[in-house]
Amino acid sequence: MVLDAEIKAQLNQYLQLMEGDVLIKVSAGTDPASADMLALMDEIVGMTSRIKVEKADLPRTPSFSVNRVNEDTGIVFAGIPLGHEFTSLVLALLQVSGRAPKVDQSVIDQIKGIKGTYQFESYISLSCHNCPDVVQALNLMSVLNPGISHTMIDGAVFKDEVESKGVMAVPTVFLNGETFGSGRMTIEEILAKIVEAPDASEFNDKAPFDVLVVGGGPAGASAAIYAARKGIRTGIVAERFGGQVMDTVGIENFISVKYTEGPKLAASLEEHVKEYNVDVMKLQRAARLEKKDFIEVELENGAVLKSKTVILSTGARWRNIGVPGEAEFKNKGVAYCPHCDGPLFAGKRVAVIGGGNSGVEAAIDLAGIVSHVTVLEFNSELKADSVLQDRLYSLPNVSVVTNAQTKEITGTDKVNGISYIDRESGSEQHIELEGIFVQIGLVPNTDWLGDTVERTRMGEIVVNNHGATNVPGVFAAGDCTNSPYKQIIISMGSGANAALGAFDYLIRN
């Protein structure tokens, strides 16, 4: 049995929602993965009469395609979509059966309007929490447009293919045989790379907002909801919903929810915001802020949005080391998400840069997958909690190097080593390895603000206890501020606080 009782019960419930018949074509061999795939098919077929399975000769084995009867949809799973990809399988079955997708009609119209042939291939790992968004987006596009097809490829099953294509990060997407993109992409981001993005003229007719929120993470979503509930004109402009939360795997400290995952929480944030009368402008980055009669926010596409008040909630991003080789070998051995990319380094040698909690947790996770982990810490001792350090030092395939100043990441077409300076002796050392995971904290997304609002030397926006900045009418919330603790629940609270502060400012001015 491939599915445990709980997952089987969940799947059984979902299959009751199917609206039409589905034909699954299976290409199987004699290998263990093929045996597991056939067992999965037997379990699925045993749950509903709407699904039939037949043997086929597909380009990859083991794999299976999900089709309408008498019509190929172009959706193929090469490998077994369990783990984080289980939802991708469920949605493919439902959508191919005729179940309407939960996306905006404008997105559906965009997909249906795409002309030409688009053959997508996405390389994933089942432990990657970023991959399902990409897989599900490309599958949906295949369902809606006959010119689009998509194959999900599990890198752990097709290792030779991963090696030959030089895939060193997931998800990695190819389009018609050429590299298309790497990392998390929403369906809107994928479409923006295929069809023309909205230009500035589409924003010209927007009336000034009462509250304009910049950023779509927990702080931004909370601020938008609290503002909209006051009945005032509210807008939110964001590159993507969820922000840094999208890169978080397990969340166990979100009070009242014992466990959830970042992408799931991000989807809930967006869904909640859309329950209110909020003008949501996605795939947009702010480039400039200026205080005039209104507060003006200029976007990277040149559009200018006006508002009586603005709440900055642009969050933070992974901090780079800033050494030669880091940018050149990103996704070619340099990675930032051990959960996502760790499986691609199975049996290889890797380094983790950073000895805080995130770095030590990454090293512990990776030690179960790779042949050896070297932890490099700049200071004279690790900063992680003692319980994590005890676990780390108990592992036989982990080395810890303190007083290590990273100098250079080396390689040719991909990473082959790292050089560091021993800060105690001054000597330069080199370690041969195949992967480097950078875990040295976060940097706020505030560079675009320049000197318009007061920031700390670390770039964090300085706010008072109302969330107000030094610029009248401009507020800020979340990880982009000088809040001492960067936590999801604190960001949400600060977003609400800033929205209430903005509303108080409006009624007093």
C-alpha positions as CSV (number, residue, x, y, z in Angstrom):
1,M,0.0,0.0,0.0
2,V,1.5,3.4,-1.1
3,L,-1.0,5.7,0.7
4,D,-1.5,5.6,4.4
5,A,-5.0,5.4,5.8
6,E,-5.3,9.2,6.5
7,I,-4.1,10.3,3.0
8,K,-6.3,7.6,1.4
9,A,-9.3,9.0,3.3
10,Q,-8.5,12.5,2.1
11,L,-8.1,11.4,-1.5
12,N,-11.4,9.5,-1.3
13,Q,-13.1,12.7,-0.3
14,Y,-11.5,14.7,-3.1
15,L,-12.4,12.1,-5.8
16,Q,-16.1,12.5,-5.0
17,L,-15.7,16.0,-6.4
18,M,-14.8,14.8,-9.9
19,E,-17.2,16.0,-12.6
20,G,-16.3,13.8,-15.5
21,D,-14.3,10.7,-16.4
22,V,-10.5,10.6,-16.5
23,L,-8.1,8.3,-18.3
24,I,-4.6,7.7,-16.9
25,K,-2.0,6.3,-19.3
26,V,0.8,4.6,-17.5
27,S,4.3,3.8,-18.7
28,A,5.9,1.4,-16.2
29,G,9.0,-0.8,-16.1
30,T,10.3,-3.5,-13.7
31,D,12.0,-1.0,-11.3
32,P,10.9,-0.3,-7.7
33,A,9.5,3.2,-8.6
34,S,7.4,1.6,-11.4
35,A,6.0,-0.9,-8.9
36,D,5.1,1.8,-6.4
37,M,3.5,3.8,-9.2
38,L,1.3,0.9,-10.4
39,A,0.3,0.2,-6.7
40,L,-0.7,3.9,-6.5
41,M,-2.8,3.6,-9.6
42,D,-4.5,0.5,-8.3
43,E,-5.4,2.3,-5.1
44,I,-6.8,5.3,-7.0
45,V,-8.9,3.2,-9.4
46,G,-10.3,1.3,-6.4
47,M,-11.8,4.5,-5.0
48,T,-13.8,5.7,-8.0
49,S,-15.4,4.5,-11.2
50,R,-14.6,7.8,-12.9
51,I,-10.9,6.9,-13.4
52,K,-9.6,4.2,-15.8
53,V,-6.0,3.2,-16.3
54,E,-4.4,1.8,-19.5
55,K,-0.8,1.0,-20.4
56,A,1.1,3.4,-22.7
57,D,4.5,4.1,-24.1
58,L,5.5,7.6,-22.7
59,P,8.9,9.3,-23.2
60,R,9.9,8.5,-19.6
61,T,9.5,5.4,-17.4
62,P,8.1,5.4,-14.8
63,S,5.5,8.1,-15.6
64,F,1.8,8.6,-16.2
65,S,-0.4,11.1,-18.0
66,V,-3.8,12.4,-16.8
67,N,-6.2,12.9,-19.7
68,R,-9.8,13.5,-20.6
69,V,-11.3,10.5,-22.4
70,N,-10.3,10.7,-26.1
71,E,-8.2,13.8,-25.5
72,D,-4.6,14.1,-24.2
73,T,-4.2,17.1,-21.8
74,G,-0.4,17.1,-21.9
75,I,-0.2,16.6,-18.1
76,V,2.5,14.0,-17.2
77,F,3.9,13.0,-13.9
78,A,7.4,11.4,-14.3
79,G,7.8,9.8,-10.9
80,I,5.3,9.4,-8.1
81,P,3.7,12.7,-7.0
82,L,3.5,12.1,-3.2
83,G,5.0,14.3,-0.5
84,H,4.5,17.9,-1.3
85,E,3.3,17.0,-4.8
86,F,0.3,14.9,-3.6
87,T,-1.9,18.0,-3.9
88,S,-0.7,18.5,-7.5
89,L,-2.0,15.0,-8.4
90,V,-5.3,15.6,-6.7
91,L,-5.8,19.0,-8.5
92,A,-4.8,17.5,-11.8
93,L,-7.5,14.7,-11.5
94,L,-10.1,17.3,-10.5
95,Q,-9.3,19.9,-13.1
96,V,-9.0,17.3,-15.9
97,S,-12.4,15.9,-14.9
98,G,-13.9,19.4,-15.4
99,R,-13.8,20.9,-12.0
100,A,-13.4,24.7,-12.3
101,P,-10.0,26.0,-11.0
102,K,-9.9,28.5,-8.2
103,V,-8.1,31.3,-10.1
104,D,-9.2,34.7,-11.3
105,Q,-11.2,34.8,-14.6
106,S,-8.6,37.2,-16.0
107,V,-5.9,34.6,-15.5
108,I,-8.0,32.0,-17.2
109,D,-8.6,34.3,-20.1
110,Q,-4.9,35.1,-20.4
111,I,-4.0,31.4,-20.5
112,K,-6.7,30.6,-23.1
113,G,-5.4,33.4,-25.3
114,I,-1.8,32.1,-25.6
115,K,-1.0,31.1,-29.1
116,G,1.7,28.6,-30.1
117,T,3.3,25.4,-28.7
118,Y,4.7,25.4,-25.2
119,Q,6.2,22.2,-23.8
120,F,7.2,22.7,-20.2
121,E,9.3,20.4,-18.1
122,S,9.7,21.0,-14.4
123,Y,12.4,19.2,-12.3
124,I,11.3,18.9,-8.6
125,S,12.0,17.1,-5.4
126,L,9.1,15.7,-3.3
127,S,10.5,17.5,-0.2
128,C,10.4,20.9,-1.9
129,H,7.6,23.1,-0.6
130,N,8.2,25.6,-3.4
131,C,7.7,23.1,-6.2
132,P,3.9,22.5,-6.1
133,D,3.0,26.1,-7.0
134,V,5.0,25.7,-10.2
135,V,3.7,22.2,-11.0
136,Q,0.1,23.2,-10.3
137,A,0.3,26.4,-12.4
138,L,1.8,24.6,-15.4
139,N,-0.7,21.7,-15.1
140,L,-3.6,24.2,-15.0
141,M,-2.2,26.0,-18.1
142,S,-2.1,22.6,-19.8
143,V,-5.7,21.9,-18.9
144,L,-6.9,25.2,-20.2
145,N,-4.9,25.5,-23.4
146,P,-4.3,22.6,-25.9
147,G,-1.0,24.3,-27.1
148,I,0.5,23.9,-23.6
149,S,1.9,20.7,-22.1
150,H,3.7,20.0,-18.9
151,T,5.8,17.1,-17.4
152,M,6.7,17.1,-13.7
153,I,10.0,15.2,-13.3
154,D,11.1,13.9,-9.9
155,G,14.9,14.5,-9.7
156,A,15.3,11.6,-7.3
157,V,13.9,9.1,-9.8
158,F,15.6,10.6,-12.9
159,K,19.0,11.3,-11.5
160,D,20.9,10.8,-14.8
161,E,18.7,13.4,-16.5
162,V,19.2,15.9,-13.6
163,E,23.0,15.4,-13.9
164,S,23.1,15.7,-17.7
165,K,21.0,18.9,-17.6
166,G,23.0,20.4,-14.8
167,V,19.9,20.9,-12.6
168,M,21.2,21.9,-9.1
169,A,18.1,23.7,-7.7
170,V,14.4,22.9,-7.7
171,P,12.0,23.8,-9.1
172,T,13.9,24.2,-12.4
173,V,11.7,24.7,-15.5
174,F,12.5,24.1,-19.1
175,L,10.4,25.4,-22.0
176,N,10.8,23.8,-25.4
177,G,14.1,22.4,-24.2
178,E,15.6,25.7,-23.1
179,T,15.9,26.9,-19.5
180,F,12.8,29.0,-18.5
181,G,13.2,29.7,-14.8
182,S,14.2,28.4,-11.4
183,G,12.7,28.8,-8.0
184,R,9.2,29.5,-6.9
185,M,6.9,31.1,-9.5
186,T,3.2,31.9,-9.3
187,I,1.0,31.4,-12.2
188,E,1.0,35.2,-12.7
189,E,4.8,35.2,-12.8
190,I,4.9,32.4,-15.3
191,L,2.4,34.2,-17.5
192,A,4.3,37.5,-17.2
193,K,7.3,35.7,-18.9
194,I,5.1,34.5,-21.8
195,V,2.6,37.3,-22.4
196,E,3.1,41.1,-22.2
197,A,2.9,42.4,-18.6
198,P,0.6,45.3,-17.8
199,D,2.1,48.7,-18.6
200,A,1.8,51.9,-16.7
201,S,-1.2,53.1,-18.7
202,E,-3.4,50.4,-17.0
203,F,-2.9,52.2,-13.7
204,N,-3.6,55.7,-14.9
205,D,-7.3,55.8,-14.1
206,K,-6.9,54.6,-10.5
207,A,-8.3,57.2,-8.0
208,P,-6.2,58.0,-5.0
209,F,-6.5,55.5,-2.2
210,D,-7.1,56.2,1.5
211,V,-4.6,53.5,2.4
212,L,-2.1,51.9,0.0
213,V,-0.3,48.9,1.3
214,V,3.1,48.1,-0.3
215,G,3.9,44.4,0.2
216,G,1.8,41.2,0.4
217,G,3.3,39.2,3.3
218,P,1.6,38.6,6.7
219,A,2.0,42.3,7.7
220,G,0.7,43.6,4.4
221,A,-2.3,41.3,4.2
222,S,-3.2,42.1,7.8
223,A,-2.9,45.8,7.2
224,A,-5.1,45.6,4.0
225,I,-7.8,43.7,5.8
226,Y,-7.9,46.0,8.8
227,A,-8.0,49.0,6.6
228,A,-10.7,47.6,4.3
229,R,-12.8,46.7,7.3
230,K,-12.9,50.5,8.2
231,G,-14.8,51.0,4.9
232,I,-12.1,53.2,3.4
233,R,-10.6,52.9,-0.1
234,T,-7.8,50.3,0.2
235,G,-5.2,49.0,-2.3
236,I,-2.4,46.5,-2.0
237,V,0.5,46.4,-4.4
238,A,2.8,43.4,-4.2
239,E,5.2,41.3,-6.2
240,R,3.7,38.1,-4.8
241,F,1.5,37.2,-1.9
242,G,3.1,35.6,1.1
243,G,6.6,37.1,0.8
244,Q,9.2,35.3,2.9
245,V,6.5,33.0,4.3
246,M,6.5,31.2,0.9
247,D,10.0,30.0,1.7
248,T,9.0,28.6,5.1
249,V,8.3,24.9,5.4
250,G,6.8,23.9,8.8
251,I,5.2,26.6,11.0
252,E,4.5,25.4,14.5
253,N,4.4,28.7,16.4
254,F,1.4,30.4,14.7
255,I,-0.9,30.5,17.8
256,S,-4.1,28.4,17.5
257,V,-2.8,26.5,14.5
258,K,-0.6,23.6,15.6
259,Y,1.0,23.1,12.3
260,T,0.9,24.6,8.8
261,E,3.2,25.3,5.9
262,G,4.3,28.6,4.4
263,P,2.6,28.2,0.9
264,K,-0.6,27.1,2.5
265,L,-0.6,30.1,4.9
266,A,0.3,32.5,2.0
267,A,-2.7,31.2,-0.1
268,S,-5.0,31.8,2.9
269,L,-3.7,35.3,3.3
270,E,-4.5,36.1,-0.3
271,E,-7.9,34.4,-0.1
272,H,-8.7,36.4,3.1
273,V,-7.7,39.7,1.5
274,K,-9.9,39.1,-1.5
275,E,-12.9,38.7,0.8
276,Y,-12.8,42.5,1.2
277,N,-13.1,45.4,-1.2
278,V,-9.3,45.7,-1.7
279,D,-7.7,46.7,-5.1
280,V,-5.1,43.9,-5.4
281,M,-2.2,44.7,-7.8
282,K,0.2,41.8,-8.1
283,L,3.5,41.3,-9.9
284,Q,4.4,44.9,-9.2
285,R,7.5,46.3,-7.4
286,A,7.7,49.7,-5.9
287,A,10.6,51.9,-7.1
288,R,10.1,55.3,-5.4
289,L,8.1,57.0,-2.7
290,E,7.5,60.8,-2.5
291,K,5.3,63.0,-0.3
292,K,3.3,65.6,-2.2
293,D,-0.3,66.6,-1.8
294,F,-0.8,62.9,-1.8
295,I,1.8,60.3,-1.1
296,E,3.0,58.9,-4.4
297,V,4.4,55.4,-5.0
298,E,6.0,54.9,-8.3
299,L,6.2,51.3,-9.6
300,E,9.0,49.8,-11.6
301,N,6.8,49.9,-14.7
302,G,6.6,53.7,-14.4
303,A,3.0,53.8,-13.1
304,V,2.3,56.2,-10.1
305,L,-0.2,55.3,-7.5
306,K,-1.5,58.1,-5.1
307,S,-2.8,57.6,-1.6
308,K,-3.6,59.7,1.5
309,T,-1.6,57.2,3.6
310,V,0.9,54.4,2.8
311,I,1.8,51.3,4.8
312,L,5.2,49.9,3.9
313,S,5.3,46.1,4.5
314,T,8.0,45.0,2.0
315,G,9.5,42.3,4.3
316,A,13.0,40.9,4.0
317,R,15.0,38.5,1.9
318,W,17.9,36.1,2.4
319,R,21.1,37.9,3.1
320,N,23.9,37.2,0.5
321,I,27.5,36.6,1.6
322,G,28.7,39.0,-1.1
323,V,31.8,37.2,-2.2
324,P,33.1,36.3,-5.7
325,G,31.3,33.2,-7.1
326,E,28.0,33.6,-5.1
327,A,26.0,35.2,-7.9
328,E,27.8,33.3,-10.6
329,F,26.9,29.9,-9.1
330,K,23.5,30.6,-7.8
331,N,21.4,27.5,-8.6
332,K,24.6,25.9,-9.8
333,G,25.6,24.7,-6.4
334,V,24.9,27.9,-4.3
335,A,21.5,27.5,-2.6
336,Y,19.4,29.1,0.1
337,C,16.8,26.5,0.8
338,P,18.0,23.2,2.3
339,H,14.5,21.7,2.3
340,C,14.0,22.3,-1.4
341,D,17.4,21.7,-2.9
342,G,19.0,19.3,-0.3
343,P,17.8,16.1,-2.1
344,L,19.7,17.2,-5.3
345,F,23.0,16.9,-3.3
346,A,22.4,13.3,-2.1
347,G,25.8,11.6,-1.4
348,K,27.7,14.8,-2.1
349,R,29.8,17.2,0.0
350,V,28.3,20.5,1.1
351,A,28.9,23.5,3.3
352,V,26.5,25.6,5.3
353,I,27.5,29.2,5.9
354,G,26.1,30.5,9.2
355,G,26.1,29.1,12.7
356,G,22.8,30.5,13.9
357,N,19.6,28.5,14.4
358,S,18.8,28.4,10.7
359,G,22.3,27.4,9.7
360,V,22.6,24.6,12.3
361,E,19.0,23.3,11.5
362,A,20.0,23.2,7.8
363,A,23.2,21.3,8.6
364,I,21.3,18.8,10.7
365,D,18.7,18.3,7.9
366,L,21.4,18.0,5.2
367,A,23.5,15.5,7.2
368,G,20.8,12.9,6.6
369,I,21.1,13.3,2.9
370,V,24.6,14.3,1.9
371,S,27.9,12.5,2.5
372,H,29.4,15.4,4.6
373,V,28.5,18.8,5.9
374,T,30.9,21.5,6.9
375,V,29.5,24.4,8.9
376,L,31.4,27.7,8.5
377,E,30.8,30.3,11.3
378,F,32.4,33.8,11.2
379,N,32.5,34.2,15.0
380,S,34.5,32.2,17.5
381,E,31.5,30.0,18.4
382,L,28.2,29.0,17.0
383,K,25.2,31.2,17.9
384,A,22.5,28.4,17.6
385,D,20.5,27.2,20.6
386,S,22.4,24.7,22.7
387,V,20.0,21.9,22.0
388,L,20.6,22.3,18.3
389,Q,24.4,22.4,18.8
390,D,24.2,19.2,20.9
391,R,22.4,17.5,18.0
392,L,24.8,18.9,15.4
393,Y,27.9,17.7,17.3
394,S,26.4,14.2,17.7
395,L,26.4,13.7,13.9
396,P,29.3,11.7,12.5
397,N,29.4,13.4,9.1
398,V,29.5,17.0,10.2
399,S,32.5,19.3,10.7
400,V,32.3,22.8,12.3
401,V,34.8,25.5,11.4
402,T,34.6,28.7,13.5
403,N,36.5,32.0,12.9
404,A,35.9,31.4,9.2
405,Q,35.6,34.4,6.9
406,T,34.3,33.2,3.5
407,K,36.5,34.6,0.7
408,E,35.4,33.0,-2.5
409,I,33.1,30.3,-4.0
410,T,35.0,28.4,-6.7
411,G,33.9,26.4,-9.7
412,T,33.8,26.2,-13.5
413,D,30.3,25.5,-14.8
414,K,29.2,24.6,-11.2
415,V,30.5,24.8,-7.6
416,N,33.6,22.8,-6.9
417,G,34.8,24.4,-3.6
418,I,34.9,27.3,-1.1
419,S,37.9,29.3,0.1
420,Y,37.9,31.0,3.6
421,I,40.3,32.8,5.8
422,D,41.0,31.5,9.2
423,R,40.5,34.7,11.3
424,E,42.7,33.4,14.1
425,S,45.8,32.5,12.0
426,G,45.2,34.6,8.9
427,S,45.8,31.6,6.7
428,E,43.7,30.9,3.7
429,Q,42.0,27.4,3.5
430,H,40.1,25.7,0.7
431,I,37.5,22.9,0.9
432,E,36.5,20.8,-2.1
433,L,32.7,20.3,-2.3
434,E,29.7,20.3,-4.6
435,G,27.2,22.5,-2.8
436,I,26.9,25.6,-0.5
437,F,23.9,26.6,1.5
438,V,23.8,30.2,2.7
439,Q,22.1,30.8,6.0
440,I,23.2,34.1,7.4
441,G,19.9,35.8,8.2
442,L,17.7,38.4,6.4
443,V,18.1,41.9,5.0
444,P,15.0,44.2,4.7
445,N,13.6,45.1,1.3
446,T,13.9,48.8,1.8
447,D,16.8,49.9,-0.6
448,W,14.3,51.5,-3.0
449,L,13.3,54.1,-0.3
450,G,16.7,55.8,-0.2
451,D,16.5,58.7,2.3
452,T,12.8,59.3,2.1
453,V,12.1,57.6,5.4
454,E,14.3,57.1,8.4
455,R,16.1,53.8,8.5
456,T,18.6,52.1,10.8
457,R,22.1,51.3,9.6
458,M,20.8,47.8,8.8
459,G,18.2,49.3,6.5
460,E,15.2,48.7,8.8
461,I,12.4,51.4,8.8
462,V,12.2,53.2,12.1
463,V,8.6,53.2,13.4
464,N,6.9,54.4,16.6
465,N,4.3,52.5,18.6
466,H,1.6,53.4,16.1
467,G,3.6,52.0,13.2
468,A,4.3,55.6,12.0
469,T,7.5,56.6,10.3
470,N,9.1,60.1,10.4
471,V,7.1,61.0,7.2
472,P,3.5,62.1,8.1
473,G,1.0,59.6,6.6
474,V,3.6,56.9,5.9
475,F,3.5,53.9,8.2
476,A,5.4,50.6,8.2
477,A,5.0,47.1,9.5
478,G,6.7,43.6,9.7
479,D,10.2,42.4,8.9
480,C,11.1,45.6,7.0
481,T,10.9,47.6,10.3
482,N,13.1,47.9,13.4
483,S,10.8,45.5,15.3
484,P,13.2,43.5,17.5
485,Y,11.6,40.1,16.6
486,K,10.9,38.8,13.1
487,Q,8.0,36.4,13.5
488,I,4.9,35.8,11.4
489,I,2.5,36.5,14.3
490,I,4.3,39.7,15.2
491,S,4.2,40.9,11.6
492,M,0.5,40.3,11.4
493,G,0.0,42.3,14.6
494,S,2.2,45.1,13.4
495,G,0.2,45.2,10.1
496,A,-3.0,45.6,12.0
497,N,-1.4,48.2,14.3
498,A,-0.2,50.2,11.3
499,A,-3.6,50.1,9.6
500,L,-5.3,51.4,12.8
501,G,-2.6,54.0,13.0
502,A,-3.2,55.1,9.4
503,F,-7.0,55.3,10.0
504,D,-6.4,57.4,13.1
505,Y,-4.2,59.7,11.0
506,L,-6.9,60.0,8.4
507,I,-9.7,61.0,10.8
508,R,-7.4,63.5,12.5
509,N,-6.2,65.1,9.2
